Amino acid sequence: MTAPSHTTSYYAASANHKALRAPLDKHISADICVIGAGFTGMSSALHLAEQGFKVVVLEASRIGFGASGRNGGQIVHSYSRDIDFIEKHYGHETGREMGKMAFEGGQIIRRLVDQYHIDCDLKDGGIFAACNSKQLREMEEKKALWEAHGHKQLEMLSAESIRDHIGSSRYTGGLLDNSGGHFHPLNLVLGEAAAFESLGGVIYEDSAVTRVQEGDKAILETAKGSVTANFVIVAGNAYLGDLIPKLEQKAMPCGTQVITTAPLSEAQQKELLPQDNCVEDCNYLLDYYRLSGDGRLIYGGGVTYGAREPDKIESLIVPNMLKTFPQLKGVKVDYAWTGNFLLTLMRLPQFGRIGKNIYYAQGYSGHGITSSHLAGKVLCDAIKGQAERFDIFASLPQYPFPGGRALRIPYTAMGAWYYNLRDKLGI
């Protein structure tokens, strides 16, 4: 049997730790069993281990195999739908309570990196870049909204001042979040895994869960073993498959594509991103990019609904990169890959319980880096009996996509086309 491997990404090629953990081949018990060794799973496992629980993690492939090891590596606060949307649709109290948590995920990441000395090229500063005057007004509104919820590390950038941060004429201005940042995501989740193991936690790779038996004590079966646990956390997100049919119906996997150039000269790096910030633009189908620790440009974007694997990733992303940075014409692309995130109809995370003791968190809809780390803390607190924050998330409605499996992809793609057209027209 061939050992599972990561996708052929820059992150996998430059990972700090490449050793494979052994698969589960026996019947064991634990206080808590976590399904999935991505950010949600490892944040949950690490927070629980810090509280003294006996925790086992079952990973179908490799630690960080899914979105956690493939994403753009940017600390972007709040949720895919911002606090004003939540307040408008679900009430002032829900908006206020979710606003209190909207900036916590980034703090958790920095705490873990500092406390456990995780080597992941963490750097400060993120920019929302506006492509037209409408988007710039929206960034002014975002600044006011976030500041009203206590987040003050923000600075508006004009068309002139943004050039001090981005060597491109594409933007009309933007919003600088000094508490944003960027990092090597696979090395972060691998560092979190090592921290978890240092506290006595155990991770089994190549150990897909094939069945979950509900009960006072849940039983999770794999091909060669099982775990009996008081509590279960389901953290498979877009890579969960149909293991839990109740969850599969609530969200849709979507793919995003990323490329990484060959290393750039120091002069090129200073020309493109003089302050070494990460950037995402404000389009509905957005581009995002940053410099790696070894001076490459990592550039991502695009969405494939239903998590299809595009035939030619470079042909999708390179034209956008050259639109932003025409000076990179002819630059060599060393890596190209895709990764799946989980989209919900309302673009808000889905937290909940199945029975008394099976918890889940999924569907961050493109804001998974910070939201997943927050989820780990919230799930830990809920299992400890402090479920107030968990219940705020769990109270949000979880609608299925219209049309079922057959029509949810074309319906969603049509909606994306509409919003993409609005972006192009600046309306």
VEXDREN-2710 file (C-alpha; in Angstrom, 1 decimal):
% VEXDREN-2710
k/r/px/py/pz
1/MET/0.0/0.0/0.0
2/THR/1.4/3.4/-1.0
3/ALA/1.7/5.9/1.9
4/PRO/-0.5/9.0/1.3
5/SER/1.3/12.2/0.2
6/HIS/0.5/15.9/0.1
7/THR/-0.4/17.7/-3.1
8/THR/2.5/18.9/-5.2
9/SER/2.5/22.4/-3.7
10/TYR/5.2/24.8/-2.7
11/TYR/4.1/24.3/0.9
12/ALA/4.6/20.5/0.7
13/ALA/8.0/20.9/-0.9
14/SER/9.2/23.3/1.8
15/ALA/7.5/21.7/4.8
16/ASN/9.5/21.5/8.0
17/HIS/8.4/18.0/8.9
18/LYS/7.7/15.3/6.3
19/ALA/7.6/12.1/8.5
20/LEU/4.3/10.1/8.3
21/ARG/2.6/9.2/11.5
22/ALA/1.5/5.5/11.8
23/PRO/-2.0/4.5/10.9
24/LEU/-4.4/3.2/13.6
25/ASP/-4.2/-0.6/13.8
26/LYS/-5.8/-1.3/17.2
27/HIS/-8.8/-0.6/19.3
28/ILE/-8.3/2.3/21.8
29/SER/-10.3/4.7/23.9
30/ALA/-10.0/8.4/24.6
31/ASP/-11.8/11.3/26.2
32/ILE/-12.2/13.0/22.8
33/CYS/-11.6/11.8/19.2
34/VAL/-11.1/14.4/16.5
35/ILE/-11.8/13.6/12.9
36/GLY/-9.4/15.6/10.7
37/ALA/-5.9/17.1/11.3
38/GLY/-6.4/20.5/9.7
39/PHE/-6.7/23.8/11.4
40/THR/-10.1/23.1/13.0
41/GLY/-9.0/19.6/14.2
42/MET/-5.6/20.7/15.4
43/SER/-6.8/23.9/17.1
44/SER/-9.5/21.8/18.9
45/ALA/-7.1/19.0/19.8
46/LEU/-4.4/21.4/21.1
47/HIS/-6.8/23.5/23.1
48/LEU/-8.3/20.3/24.7
49/ALA/-4.9/18.8/25.4
50/GLU/-3.9/22.0/27.1
51/GLN/-6.9/21.4/29.5
52/GLY/-5.6/17.9/30.3
53/PHE/-8.0/15.8/28.1
54/LYS/-6.8/12.6/26.5
55/VAL/-7.3/13.3/22.8
56/VAL/-6.8/11.2/19.7
57/VAL/-6.8/12.6/16.1
58/LEU/-7.7/10.5/13.1
59/GLU/-6.6/11.9/9.8
60/ALA/-7.6/10.2/6.5
61/SER/-4.4/11.3/4.7
62/ARG/-1.7/13.6/6.1
63/ILE/-1.7/16.4/8.6
64/GLY/-2.8/19.5/6.7
65/PHE/-3.6/17.6/3.6
66/GLY/-6.7/19.6/2.8
67/ALA/-7.3/23.4/2.8
68/SER/-5.2/24.0/5.9
69/GLY/-2.1/23.0/4.0
70/ARG/-3.0/24.5/0.7
71/ASN/-4.4/28.0/1.3
72/GLY/-3.1/31.5/0.7
73/GLY/-1.7/31.7/4.2
74/GLN/-3.3/35.0/5.2
75/ILE/-4.7/36.2/8.5
76/VAL/-8.0/37.8/7.5
77/HIS/-10.3/38.7/10.3
78/SER/-14.1/38.4/10.8
79/TYR/-16.3/36.0/8.7
80/SER/-17.1/35.6/5.0
81/ARG/-20.3/37.6/5.9
82/ASP/-19.3/40.5/8.0
83/ILE/-20.7/41.6/11.4
84/ASP/-23.2/44.1/9.9
85/PHE/-24.8/41.3/7.8
86/ILE/-25.1/39.0/10.8
87/GLU/-26.7/41.8/12.9
88/LYS/-29.1/42.7/10.1
89/HIS/-30.3/39.1/9.5
90/TYR/-30.0/37.5/12.9
91/GLY/-30.4/40.3/15.4
92/HIS/-28.4/42.8/17.4
93/GLU/-27.4/40.4/20.2
94/THR/-26.1/37.7/17.8
95/GLY/-24.2/40.4/15.8
96/ARG/-22.7/41.8/19.0
97/GLU/-21.6/38.4/20.3
98/MET/-20.1/37.3/17.0
99/GLY/-18.4/40.7/16.8
100/LYS/-16.7/39.9/20.1
101/MET/-15.2/36.8/18.5
102/ALA/-14.5/38.2/15.0
103/PHE/-10.8/39.0/15.7
104/GLU/-9.9/36.3/18.1
105/GLY/-8.7/33.7/15.6
106/GLY/-5.7/35.8/14.6
107/GLN/-4.8/36.2/18.3
108/ILE/-5.0/32.5/18.8
109/ILE/-2.6/31.9/15.9
110/ARG/-0.1/34.3/17.3
111/ARG/-0.3/32.8/20.7
112/LEU/0.3/29.3/19.5
113/VAL/3.2/30.4/17.3
114/ASP/4.8/32.3/20.2
115/GLN/4.1/29.7/22.9
116/TYR/5.2/26.7/21.0
117/HIS/8.0/28.3/18.9
118/ILE/6.4/27.3/15.6
119/ASP/8.6/28.1/12.6
120/CYS/6.1/29.2/9.9
121/ASP/7.5/32.6/8.5
122/LEU/4.8/34.6/10.3
123/LYS/4.8/38.3/9.2
124/ASP/2.5/41.2/10.0
125/GLY/0.2/43.3/7.9
126/GLY/-2.6/42.6/5.4
127/ILE/-4.2/44.8/2.8
128/PHE/-7.7/44.8/1.3
129/ALA/-7.1/46.4/-2.1
130/ALA/-9.9/48.2/-3.8
131/CYS/-10.2/48.0/-7.6
132/ASN/-12.8/50.8/-7.9
133/SER/-14.3/53.7/-6.0
134/LYS/-17.3/51.6/-4.9
135/GLN/-15.0/49.0/-3.3
136/LEU/-13.0/51.8/-1.6
137/ARG/-16.2/53.2/0.0
138/GLU/-16.9/49.7/1.2
139/MET/-13.5/49.5/2.8
140/GLU/-14.2/52.8/4.6
141/GLU/-17.4/51.3/5.9
142/LYS/-15.5/48.1/7.0
143/LYS/-13.1/50.2/8.9
144/ALA/-15.9/52.0/10.8
145/LEU/-17.7/48.7/11.4
146/TRP/-14.6/46.9/12.8
147/GLU/-13.6/49.9/14.9
148/ALA/-17.1/49.9/16.4
149/HIS/-16.4/46.4/17.5
150/GLY/-13.1/47.3/19.1
151/HIS/-10.6/46.5/16.3
152/LYS/-8.5/49.7/15.9
153/GLN/-5.4/48.6/14.0
154/LEU/-6.7/49.9/10.7
155/GLU/-5.5/52.5/8.2
156/MET/-7.1/53.7/5.0
157/LEU/-4.8/53.9/2.0
158/SER/-5.3/56.3/-0.9
159/ALA/-4.5/55.5/-4.6
160/GLU/-1.1/57.2/-3.9
161/SER/-0.3/55.7/-0.5
162/ILE/-1.2/52.1/-1.5
163/ARG/1.7/52.3/-4.0
164/ASP/4.0/52.3/-0.9
165/HIS/2.7/48.8/-0.2
166/ILE/1.9/47.3/-3.7
167/GLY/3.9/48.0/-6.8
168/SER/0.8/48.0/-9.1
169/SER/-1.3/50.6/-10.7
170/ARG/-4.4/48.4/-10.5
171/TYR/-5.9/49.8/-7.2
172/THR/-7.8/52.9/-6.2
173/GLY/-6.8/52.5/-2.6
174/GLY/-7.4/50.1/0.2
175/LEU/-7.5/49.2/3.9
176/LEU/-4.4/48.2/5.8
177/ASP/-5.0/45.9/8.8
178/ASN/-1.8/46.0/10.8
179/SER/-3.0/43.0/12.9
180/GLY/-3.4/40.9/9.7
181/GLY/-0.5/38.9/8.4
182/HIS/0.7/35.9/6.5
183/PHE/2.6/32.6/7.1
184/HIS/3.4/29.2/5.7
185/PRO/0.1/27.4/6.5
186/LEU/1.4/23.8/6.3
187/ASN/4.2/24.5/8.6
188/LEU/1.7/26.2/11.0
189/VAL/-0.5/23.1/11.2
190/LEU/2.5/20.8/11.4
191/GLY/3.8/22.9/14.3
192/GLU/0.4/22.8/16.0
193/ALA/0.5/19.0/15.6
194/ALA/3.9/18.8/17.2
195/ALA/2.7/21.0/20.1
196/PHE/-0.3/18.7/20.6
197/GLU/1.9/15.7/20.7
198/SER/4.2/17.3/23.2
199/LEU/1.2/17.4/25.5
200/GLY/0.6/13.7/25.2
201/GLY/-1.8/13.8/22.2
202/VAL/-1.8/11.1/19.5
203/ILE/-2.3/11.6/15.8
204/TYR/-2.9/8.7/13.4
205/GLU/-2.5/9.4/9.7
206/ASP/-3.7/7.3/6.8
207/SER/-6.6/6.5/9.1
208/ALA/-9.9/7.4/7.4
209/VAL/-12.9/7.0/9.6
210/THR/-15.3/4.6/7.8
211/ARG/-18.2/4.6/10.3
212/VAL/-19.3/6.6/13.3
213/GLN/-21.5/4.8/15.8
214/GLU/-23.5/7.2/17.9
215/GLY/-24.2/6.5/21.6
216/ASP/-23.3/7.5/25.1
217/LYS/-19.8/6.6/24.0
218/ALA/-19.2/7.1/20.3
219/ILE/-17.2/4.5/18.4
220/LEU/-15.2/5.6/15.3
221/GLU/-14.1/2.7/13.0
222/THR/-11.2/2.8/10.6
223/ALA/-9.9/0.1/8.3
224/LYS/-7.8/-1.5/10.9
225/GLY/-8.9/-0.2/14.3
226/SER/-11.4/1.9/16.3
227/VAL/-11.6/4.6/18.9
228/THR/-14.2/4.7/21.7
229/ALA/-14.6/8.3/22.9
230/ASN/-16.8/10.3/25.2
231/PHE/-16.9/13.1/22.7
232/VAL/-16.3/13.4/19.0
233/ILE/-15.3/16.5/17.0
234/VAL/-16.0/16.3/13.2
235/ALA/-13.4/18.6/11.5
236/GLY/-13.2/17.2/8.0
237/ASN/-14.7/20.2/6.2
238/ALA/-14.4/20.0/2.4
239/TYR/-12.6/16.7/2.7
240/LEU/-15.1/14.9/4.9
241/GLY/-17.0/13.3/2.0
242/ASP/-20.2/11.5/2.8
243/LEU/-19.1/10.1/6.2
244/ILE/-21.8/12.2/8.0
245/PRO/-24.7/12.6/5.5
246/LYS/-26.4/15.2/7.7
247/LEU/-23.4/17.5/7.2
248/GLU/-22.8/16.7/3.5
249/GLN/-26.2/18.1/2.6
250/LYS/-25.5/21.5/4.2
251/ALA/-22.5/22.8/2.3
252/MET/-20.6/22.5/-1.0
253/PRO/-16.9/21.9/-1.6
254/CYS/-15.3/24.5/-3.9
255/GLY/-11.8/24.7/-5.3
256/THR/-9.3/27.6/-5.4
257/GLN/-6.1/27.7/-7.3
258/VAL/-2.6/28.8/-6.3
259/ILE/0.7/29.3/-8.1
260/THR/4.2/30.0/-6.8
261/THR/6.9/31.7/-8.8
262/ALA/10.6/30.9/-8.8
263/PRO/12.5/32.9/-6.2
264/LEU/12.6/36.6/-7.0
265/SER/15.5/38.9/-6.6
266/GLU/15.5/41.2/-3.6
267/ALA/14.9/44.2/-6.0
268/GLN/11.9/42.4/-7.5
269/GLN/10.5/41.7/-4.1
270/LYS/10.8/45.3/-3.0
271/GLU/9.2/46.5/-6.2
272/LEU/6.2/44.2/-5.8
273/LEU/5.5/44.3/-2.1
274/PRO/7.8/46.9/-0.5
275/GLN/6.4/46.4/3.1
276/ASP/6.1/42.6/2.7
277/ASN/2.3/42.7/3.4
278/CYS/-0.2/40.2/2.1
279/VAL/-2.9/41.4/-0.2
280/GLU/-6.4/40.3/-1.2
281/ASP/-8.5/42.4/-3.5
282/CYS/-12.2/43.3/-2.9
283/ASN/-13.7/41.5/-5.9
284/TYR/-16.3/38.7/-5.3
285/LEU/-14.0/36.3/-7.1
286/LEU/-10.9/37.7/-5.5
287/ASP/-7.2/37.5/-6.1
288/TYR/-4.8/37.1/-3.1
289/TYR/-1.0/37.1/-3.0
290/ARG/2.1/37.6/-0.8
291/LEU/5.8/36.8/-0.7
292/SER/7.0/33.5/0.8
293/GLY/9.7/33.3/3.4
294/ASP/12.2/32.6/0.6
295/GLY/11.2/35.4/-1.7
296/ARG/8.7/33.8/-4.1
297/LEU/5.4/35.3/-5.1
298/ILE/2.5/33.2/-4.0
299/TYR/-0.6/34.2/-6.1
300/GLY/-4.1/32.6/-5.8
301/GLY/-7.6/33.1/-6.9
302/GLY/-10.5/31.7/-8.9
303/VAL/-13.2/29.3/-7.8
304/THR/-14.3/26.0/-9.2
305/TYR/-17.7/25.0/-7.8
306/GLY/-18.0/21.4/-6.8
307/ALA/-14.3/21.1/-6.2
308/ARG/-13.3/20.1/-9.8
309/GLU/-9.6/19.9/-10.5
310/PRO/-8.9/22.4/-13.3
311/ASP/-6.7/21.0/-16.1
312/LYS/-4.4/24.0/-16.4
313/ILE/-4.1/26.0/-13.2
314/GLU/-1.4/28.3/-14.6
315/SER/-3.7/29.4/-17.4
316/LEU/-6.3/30.5/-14.8
317/ILE/-4.0/32.4/-12.5
318/VAL/-1.0/33.7/-14.5
319/PRO/-3.2/36.2/-16.5
320/ASN/-4.5/37.7/-13.3
321/MET/-1.0/37.9/-11.8
322/LEU/0.3/39.7/-14.9
323/LYS/-2.7/42.1/-14.8
324/THR/-1.6/43.0/-11.3
325/PHE/2.2/42.8/-11.9
326/PRO/2.9/43.1/-15.7
327/GLN/6.6/43.4/-14.8
328/LEU/6.6/39.6/-14.0
329/LYS/6.0/38.7/-17.6
330/GLY/8.2/35.7/-18.4
331/VAL/8.7/34.7/-14.7
332/LYS/8.9/31.0/-14.1
333/VAL/6.2/29.3/-12.2
334/ASP/7.6/26.5/-10.0
335/TYR/4.4/25.2/-8.4
336/ALA/0.7/25.2/-9.2
337/TRP/-2.0/23.4/-7.2
338/THR/-5.6/23.5/-6.1
339/GLY/-7.3/23.1/-2.7
340/ASN/-10.9/22.8/-1.6
341/PHE/-12.8/25.0/0.9
342/LEU/-16.4/24.4/2.1
343/LEU/-19.0/26.9/1.0
344/THR/-22.3/27.4/2.9
345/LEU/-25.4/29.0/1.4
346/MET/-25.3/31.9/3.9
347/ARG/-21.5/32.1/3.7
348/LEU/-21.3/31.7/7.5
349/PRO/-19.7/28.9/9.5
350/GLN/-21.8/25.9/10.6
351/PHE/-21.4/24.7/14.2
352/GLY/-23.6/22.1/15.8
353/ARG/-24.2/18.9/17.7
354/ILE/-25.3/15.5/16.5
355/GLY/-26.8/13.6/19.4
356/LYS/-25.3/14.5/22.8
357/ASN/-21.6/14.1/22.2
358/ILE/-20.7/14.7/18.5
359/TYR/-19.7/18.2/17.7
360/TYR/-18.9/19.7/14.3
361/ALA/-17.6/23.0/12.9
362/GLN/-17.4/23.5/9.1
363/GLY/-18.1/25.8/6.2
364/TYR/-16.0/28.9/6.7
365/SER/-16.6/29.9/3.1
366/GLY/-13.1/31.2/2.4
367/HIS/-12.4/32.7/5.8
368/GLY/-11.2/29.4/7.4
369/ILE/-7.7/30.4/8.7
370/THR/-8.9/32.6/11.6
371/SER/-12.4/31.1/11.9
372/SER/-11.0/27.5/12.3
373/HIS/-8.6/28.5/15.0
374/LEU/-11.5/30.3/16.8
375/ALA/-13.6/27.2/16.3
376/GLY/-11.1/25.0/18.1
377/LYS/-11.2/27.2/21.2
378/VAL/-15.1/27.4/21.1
379/LEU/-15.4/23.6/20.7
380/CYS/-13.0/23.1/23.6
381/ASP/-15.0/25.4/25.8
382/ALA/-18.3/23.6/24.8
383/ILE/-16.9/20.2/25.7
384/LYS/-15.8/21.6/29.1
385/GLY/-19.4/22.7/29.7
386/GLN/-19.0/26.4/28.7
387/ALA/-21.2/26.3/25.6
388/GLU/-22.5/29.9/25.4
389/ARG/-20.2/30.9/22.5
390/PHE/-20.7/27.6/20.7
391/ASP/-24.5/28.1/21.0
392/ILE/-24.3/31.5/19.3
393/PHE/-22.8/29.9/16.2
394/ALA/-25.1/26.9/16.4
395/SER/-28.1/29.2/16.5
396/LEU/-27.4/30.4/12.9
397/PRO/-29.7/28.7/10.4
398/GLN/-28.0/26.0/8.2
399/TYR/-29.8/25.9/4.9
400/PRO/-29.1/23.4/2.1
401/PHE/-28.3/24.7/-1.3
402/PRO/-31.4/24.9/-3.6
403/GLY/-31.7/22.3/-6.2
404/GLY/-29.9/19.5/-4.3
405/ARG/-26.7/17.9/-5.6
406/ALA/-27.8/18.2/-9.2
407/LEU/-28.4/21.9/-9.4
408/ARG/-26.5/23.5/-6.5
409/ILE/-23.3/23.9/-8.7
410/PRO/-24.9/25.7/-11.7
411/TYR/-27.1/27.9/-9.4
412/THR/-24.0/29.0/-7.4
413/ALA/-21.9/29.5/-10.5
414/MET/-24.7/31.7/-12.0
415/GLY/-24.7/33.8/-8.8
416/ALA/-20.9/34.2/-8.9
417/TRP/-21.1/35.2/-12.6
418/TYR/-23.5/38.0/-11.6
419/TYR/-21.4/39.4/-8.8
420/ASN/-18.2/39.1/-10.9
421/LEU/-19.9/41.2/-13.6
422/ARG/-20.9/43.8/-11.0
423/ASP/-17.2/44.0/-9.9
424/LYS/-16.1/44.5/-13.5
425/LEU/-18.7/47.3/-14.0
426/GLY/-17.9/48.8/-10.6
427/ILE/-21.5/48.7/-9.5
END
